[in-house]
C-alpha cells in the first residue's frame, strides 16, 4: 500500500466547514490541521475546543491576534517539527502565523502549497502589492484554489497553471442534504416556532457593506410591488443591522422582511429547507460557501456575478441565475424569472447534480494532487527578492 503524503494544513480558527475539510483531507492524504486559535476574532460561529484526531490548536486561551510574534513562532515551529510533514499548506499570507509557516518550510526545505480564494476583481489592486505577490508566489510549489476565477488570478500573477488545482471550497454536502429535508408537518411547526413566513427568499451573511443588503432591500421593494406573495428573510448580524431595519421600514416592507439573527450551524439547514430560493447580492465575495450550502439543500440560487462561486456553481448549470450587483433592473428581472413555479422546480432538481462535483471525494483528490505536484516541482528556495519580501512582511506584521 502506498504511503499517504503527510500534510500540515495551517488554518485560522476552525469553523464547521473546516471539520468537513479535515475529514475529506484524510481520505487520500495524511493531513493534520493546525488551528491558530479556537478563540475566534472575526466570525460569529460557535467554535469548538473539543479534541479531534488530526487537529492541533496553537493557542486555546485567547485569539492569535493577542499573541506576540515570538510566542507564535515558538509554538508553531515546535508543532511543525513534531509533525515532520512532507508538505505544508498555507491558507493565504495575511496572517503572521502563515508567513512564519512559509519561513519554517523554506528553512527545512519542505514543499509548500498555497491555498488561495482570491480573484482579480475582489477589489482595486495596487501594483506594488501585486509585484510583491508575484515574488512571494515563487516560494510556493503548487496551489489549491476555489475554481475558475481563482486559477486565472494566480496565472495572471505568473504561477504555472500545471501546478494549480481547484476545489478547495468544500462544505459538508451530506449534512445539509440530510438536515434540510423536512416533512410538511414539521415545516408548518418550524415556521411557527421560528416566526417565519410561508414563502420566502433567503439570504445569510454578515451585515456589512460588501454584502450589498441595501441594494437587495431596494430591489425586493420593487419586486414586492409586482408580487406581494413573497417575503425576504435576512439571517445574520453586524454593524449595519439598525440601518437595514430602518430602511425596510422607510420602504414600507418591514412586514415582509424578517431578521432571525445569526443562525448557528445546527439550525441553518432548517432555514434552507423552509426557504424557496437563496439570494447572494455581494459586490465582492471570494467564493460564497452559502451557495454550496443552498444547492446541497436543493434550493435555486440568485448569485452576484462578483462571487467566486458563480462561474463554477451557477453559470450554465440551470440551477438559477447570476446578476450584476450594481444593476437593480437585472436583479429584478432575475427575481421575476426565478420565482416562476416551473423554474423553481427545475432548478431545485438540478442543484444536487452540481454539488456531486464539489463533494469530499473531489476535494480530497485535488488536495492530494496539489501535494503530489508540490513534491514533484519542489526546489530549494533561493530567490533573494522573494525571501527578502517574506522577511520584511514577517518583520512588519503585527
Beta strands, then each sheet from edge to edge (+ up, - down):
strand 1: 6-11
strand 2: 30-37
strand 3: 55-59
strand 4: 87-91
strand 5: 111-116
strand 6: 142-145
strand 7: 164-166
strand 8: 200-204
strand 9: 231-235
strand 10: 257-261
strand 11: 277-280
strand 12: 300-304
strand 13: 320-323
sheet 1: 3+ 2+ 1+ 4+ 5+ 6+ 7+
sheet 2: 10+ 9+ 8+ 11+ 12+ 13+
end
